Amino acid sequence: MIHKVPSPAGSSAIADDVRRGLTASPKWLPAHLFYDGVGSHLYDLITELPEYYLTRAEREILEANAHIIVARAAERTKGALSVVEFGAGSASKTQVLLRAVLQRQKRCLYVPIDVSQAALEQAERRLHSELPDVLVRPLVMTHDEALRRLCDVEPPQLVLFIGSSVGNFEDEEASVLLRGFREALGPGASLVLGTDLRKSADLLLPAYDDAAGVTAAFNKNLLVRINRELGGRFDLDRFRHLARWNDAASRIEMHLQSTVRQDVAVEQLGLCIRFDAEETIHTESSVKYTQPRVDRLLTSGGFRPEATFYDGARRFAVHLAGGS
């Protein structure tokens, strides 16, 4: 059964986020608004694109090292592991780790957390069919809301924050979030963190601007959602998807760029937003890390780095950390 709490899936929370972002200078929208039903489906398609190496690289790492990761996490405790995943989505890669857990214990509690109810329902159906010994307890809520619920999950916990989701945050924000994880976890908890690695922009940019236009549709779906839920009057033909490499910040940035000077009404907010030609809405950042930067992030978040695993081409990394 899906557990519902007030979250960004509610129109009032969307209204607050959209108002703040579109009246700011420069304009922005929070990335969690991507994940309505359509957005979650488009993201799943993105993970299968030839240009989008991240999911394949992380899956390669997990398939090669899941038993090591689970064994290391189990070393610090005598009890059965519970698995908690932030930003779980459809949890396709997570099955690799869950299978490794089930080889050590008969049953496993899995708590996937995401703002997309559609993605969590898909995950629950698949896991019920393919891994019936996994008890799935989905939570449709934000990370901050979920932190208040972790006390309901019996320790010890193996906490997953994979898919390079941490790269959507500024380092200070990520440290605060990791500290929240650490403070909410029970004794003997371990963290598995997935990070994309810094590399040539020639490899990075196509992953966020694919030839088939799926990422562009994913980005523009933000405007579709505002039109549908808040009475927006965005003309999608007057905006284009834009992916940029910010070398100084070591991150890919996704934007929606206005192709003309225009005014756009959002009726339920009582707003009329002015856009200059080529002005953008910043919709997402994806940081590309070095190992020292990851170590600083984990340490500032209250974790002790223990091991790092790479794919064969060293494009991506999965890190195991324990409480410091």
SVG drawing of the C-alpha trace seen along z (x, -y; Angstrom):
<svg xmlns="http://www.w3.org/2000/svg" viewBox="-6 -41 47 58">
<polyline fill="none" stroke="black" stroke-width="0.4" points="0.0,0.0 1.3,-3.5 1.6,-5.8 0.6,-9.3 1.5,-12.6 1.3,-16.2 4.2,-16.5 5.2,-18.2 2.6,-16.0 0.0,-18.4 -1.0,-21.4 -0.4,-23.9 3.2,-22.8 3.7,-23.0 2.2,-26.5 4.6,-27.6 7.6,-26.2 6.6,-27.6 5.9,-31.0 9.3,-31.2 11.2,-29.9 9.6,-32.0 9.6,-35.2 13.3,-34.8 16.2,-36.3 17.6,-34.2 14.5,-32.0 14.5,-28.4 12.3,-25.5 13.0,-22.6 13.9,-19.3 11.4,-17.3 8.7,-18.8 9.9,-16.7 8.4,-13.6 4.7,-13.4 3.5,-10.3 4.6,-11.5 8.0,-12.7 8.7,-9.5 8.0,-7.5 10.2,-9.8 13.0,-9.5 12.8,-5.7 13.2,-6.1 16.2,-8.4 18.0,-5.7 17.8,-3.4 19.2,-5.9 22.6,-5.1 24.0,-8.5 22.9,-8.1 25.7,-6.0 25.0,-6.7 22.4,-4.0 24.3,-1.3 27.6,-2.2 26.0,-2.1 24.2,1.2 27.6,2.7 29.1,1.6 26.2,3.1 26.2,6.4 29.9,6.8 30.0,5.7 26.5,6.1 27.6,9.0 30.7,7.2 28.6,4.1 26.0,6.1 28.6,8.2 30.5,5.0 27.2,3.4 26.2,6.6 29.6,6.8 28.8,4.0 25.5,5.6 24.0,8.9 20.4,8.1 18.7,8.4 19.3,5.5 16.4,3.2 17.0,1.3 15.9,-2.4 16.2,-4.2 15.9,-8.0 14.9,-9.0 14.0,-5.4 12.1,-6.0 11.1,-2.6 14.0,-0.9 15.2,1.1 18.9,1.1 18.0,1.7 16.9,5.2 20.5,6.2 21.3,5.2 18.0,6.6 18.9,10.0 22.2,9.9 20.5,9.1 18.1,12.0 21.0,14.4 22.0,13.5 18.6,13.4 15.1,14.9 13.2,11.6 14.0,8.0 12.1,4.8 12.5,2.3 11.4,-1.3 11.6,-3.2 11.0,-7.0 10.1,-9.2 7.8,-12.1 6.5,-10.1 3.6,-7.8 3.5,-6.3 7.2,-5.2 6.8,-3.7 3.7,-1.8 5.6,-0.4 8.5,0.6 6.1,2.3 4.4,4.3 7.6,5.6 9.2,6.4 6.1,8.3 6.3,10.4 10.1,10.9 11.2,10.8 8.3,11.9 10.4,12.1 11.0,8.4 8.4,6.5 7.9,3.2 6.8,0.2 6.8,-2.8 6.6,-6.4 5.5,-9.1 7.2,-12.2 10.2,-14.4 13.6,-13.6 12.9,-16.0 9.5,-14.4 11.0,-10.9 13.7,-11.7 11.0,-12.1 9.7,-8.6 13.0,-6.7 12.5,-6.0 9.7,-3.6 12.2,-1.5 13.9,1.1 17.7,0.8 20.1,1.8 19.6,0.0 21.3,0.0 20.5,-3.4 20.8,-4.0 21.2,-7.3 22.2,-6.2 21.6,-7.3 23.8,-10.4 20.9,-12.0 23.2,-13.8 24.6,-15.7 21.3,-17.7 22.3,-19.6 24.9,-22.3 27.6,-20.8 26.3,-22.6 22.8,-21.4 24.1,-17.8 26.0,-17.9 22.9,-19.0 20.9,-16.2 23.6,-13.6 23.7,-14.9 19.9,-14.4 20.4,-10.8 23.0,-10.2 21.0,-11.7 17.9,-9.8 19.5,-6.4 19.7,-3.7 22.9,-2.1 24.9,-0.1 23.6,-1.9 25.5,-2.1 25.2,-4.5 25.6,-3.6 26.1,-6.7 26.2,-6.9 28.2,-9.7 28.9,-10.5 32.6,-11.4 34.1,-14.5 35.1,-13.8 35.1,-15.4 32.2,-17.6 32.1,-15.8 30.9,-12.7 28.8,-14.5 26.6,-16.8 25.0,-14.2 23.8,-12.4 21.7,-15.4 20.8,-16.4 20.1,-13.1 19.6,-12.9 16.1,-11.5 14.9,-14.5 13.7,-12.5 15.6,-14.7 14.1,-17.8 10.6,-16.3 11.4,-15.5 12.5,-19.1 9.6,-20.7 7.2,-18.4 7.7,-20.8 5.9,-23.5 3.2,-21.0 2.6,-20.2 2.4,-23.9 -0.1,-24.4 -2.2,-21.5 -2.1,-22.0 -1.8,-25.7 -3.4,-27.2 -0.1,-28.1 -0.1,-29.5 3.3,-28.3 3.7,-27.8 6.2,-24.9 7.2,-26.0 8.5,-29.2 11.0,-27.4 13.8,-25.1 15.8,-22.6 19.3,-23.7 22.1,-21.7 25.3,-23.5 28.6,-22.4 29.6,-24.7 33.3,-23.9 33.9,-26.1 31.2,-24.3 31.9,-20.9 28.3,-20.3 25.9,-19.9 23.0,-22.4 19.6,-22.0 17.6,-25.0 14.5,-26.0 15.3,-28.9 12.8,-31.4 13.3,-31.8 11.4,-35.2 10.6,-38.1 7.2,-37.1 4.8,-37.3 3.4,-34.1 0.4,-33.9 0.0,-31.4 -3.6,-31.9 -3.9,-30.1 -0.9,-32.1 -2.3,-35.4 1.1,-36.0 2.2,-37.2 5.9,-36.3 8.1,-38.4 10.8,-36.5 13.4,-38.2 14.6,-36.5 17.2,-33.8 16.4,-34.1 16.4,-30.7 14.7,-28.8 17.3,-26.7 15.6,-23.3 18.4,-20.9 22.1,-20.6 24.1,-17.4 27.5,-17.7 30.4,-15.6 32.6,-14.6 36.3,-13.9 37.0,-11.4 38.3,-14.1 35.1,-16.1 33.0,-13.0 35.1,-12.3 34.6,-15.8 30.9,-15.5 30.6,-12.3 32.8,-13.5 30.9,-16.7 27.7,-14.7 28.8,-12.6 29.9,-9.5 33.2,-7.6 34.2,-6.6 35.0,-2.9 35.1,-1.8 34.6,-3.0 33.7,-0.9 34.0,-1.9 32.7,-0.7 35.2,0.7 35.5,-2.7 35.7,-4.6 32.9,-6.9 30.8,-6.4 31.4,-5.5 29.5,-3.8 30.7,-4.6 30.1,-2.7 30.2,-4.7 29.5,-4.1 28.6,-6.4 31.6,-8.3"/>
</svg>
